[in-house]
Amino acid sequence: MSEDIFNRLTAVLTPGGMLNRITSSPHTELGRADFDGLAAEGFETSNHELFAVPGALRLLLPIDSLTTRLWIDVDSSLPARIDIDFTTHRLFLAGFKKLRAEFRVHDIQWNAELPEGIFDPNIPEDYTRINLESVAKENAAWLGIGALPMIGFVVHRRRRRRFLRRTHVTD
């Protein structure tokens, strides 16, 4: 990972980076709230450029509006709750319908003990490695087969037009 990409990710995905992004843009301080016994200070922004989706991905996720609320634990200065609500323009992936999503991250446990071996790979005996190159070739082949009827349709129409032109000329 390049240093530039690493810096961009940490500027958005770390608690401090997220708070800096929110407070450096137009925002509202929500005051204090209590979350399961934690006193938290809230911040909200509706700046949809805050978590800007990079270039080509905008076609997949064209964000129309975004509201982000970040609640910071007063004692530890770590996030206690994160709320993200957004709507999109009409999406190809959603059948050309608008999408509305709500994300709520709560009951965050920092420095939690993880069971030993949780990150050890448990690969099943019948595992088959996916070869992305062969998958791409297979999909391209199916796309080609799917295109055959369309090619036949176009060729048929051109022949029919030529035939109709010839028959009208001789009449």
N, C-alpha and C positions, 0 to 999 in steps of 0.2 A: 504494500500500500504506500503510495507516495505521501510525502509529508503534507502536501496541500490537501489531499483527501482526508488524511487523519485529522488535520486541524479543522476542516469543515465539519466532520462528524462529531468531534469533541465539542465544537461550538454549539451544537444542537442537542446532542444526546447525553451530555453530562449534566448533572444538576446545576452546577455553577454556570455552565454554558447556556443552558435553557433559561435560567433566571436573568443572565446578562442580556440575552436576546430579547426577552420580554420587556425588561426595564429600559433597554436602550431604544425601544420603539414606543409609539404612543400607547399608554397603558393606563389601567385604573387599579388603584390599591383597594382591595376588598375588605381590609381590616382583619380582625382576628376571628377564628372559628375553632371549634373543638371537634377533633376527629378521634374517636375512641380514646379519649383521655389525653390526646396530644393537642397542645395549643399551637395553632398554625397561623401564619400570616399569608393572606391571599393576594395574588396579582392576576390581572386579566388583560388580554389584548385581543383585538379583532383584526390585527394586521395579517392579512393572508399571505403577505410576502415573507413573513417570519420564518416559515418552514418551506421556502420556495422549492418547488419540484423542478429538477433540472430539465433543460431543453426538451429532448425527445419524449421523456416521460410525461410531459404536460398533455400530450395527446391521449395518454392512457388515464391520467388523473387531472383533468382541468378543474382546479379548485375555484369555486365561485365565491364562497365565504368561509371564514374560519374563525372560530373563537377558542382561545386557549386560556385555561385557568390553572395556575400553579399555586399550590398551598405548601409553604415551607414551614417545617417544624422549628419553632422558636428556639428550642434548646440545642438541637443538633445542626441546624441550618441545612438539613436534608429534606428533599421533597416528602410530604406526607400524603399528598393526593395530586393527581393530574387529571384534568378534564379537557378533552378536545372534541369539539363539535364542528363538522364541516358539511358543506353541500358542494356539489359539482355541477358543471354544465352537463348537457346530455352526453352520456358515455357510450361509446361503441360496445364496450364490454358489458354494459348493463342494458343492452337492447335499446340504445338511444333514449334512455330515460335518465332523469336526474337522480343523483344518489345523495342520500343524507345519512351521515354516520356519526355515532357518538361513541367515544372511548372514555372509560373511567378506570383509572389506575388508583387503587386504594389498598390499604392494609399492606403497605410496603415494608418489608423486613430487611434492614441493612445489616451486613456482616452476619447473616444467618449461617448456621452450621449446615454444610451439605453432606449428605451420606457419602461414605467412601465408595469410590468406584462409579459414581454417577456419570462421569464422562468417559468411562471405559467403553470402547465399542463392543457391542454384542451382535456380531454379524451372524445371521442364521446360516445353516449348512447349505440351504438351497438358494442362497443369494446369487443373483446374476448382475454383474456390473453393467450399467447402462452406458452404451457407446453413443454419445451424442451425434457423432458423425453419421453412424448408420441410421439413427432415428431421423436425422435431417434428410438423408437420401430417401428413406422410406416415405416420409411425408411429401417430398418433392415428387416421388413417383406417383403417389396417390393424387396429388394435385394435377399431375399430367394426365392421369386417367380421367379425373373429373373434368378436365378441359376438353377431352375428346368430343363429347356431345356438343359443346359450344362451337368447336371448330367445324364439326359437321353441319351445324345449323347455319353458320356464316357461309360456308361453301355452298350449301343448298340455296340460300337466298341469292347469292351472286349468280349462280347458274340460272335460277328462275328469272332474275332481272334481265340477264343477257337473252334468255329465250323470249321473254316478253318484248324486249326491244326489237329483236329480229322479226317477230311475228307482226308487230305494229308497222315496221318499215315496209314489209311486203304487201300489206293490206291497202 
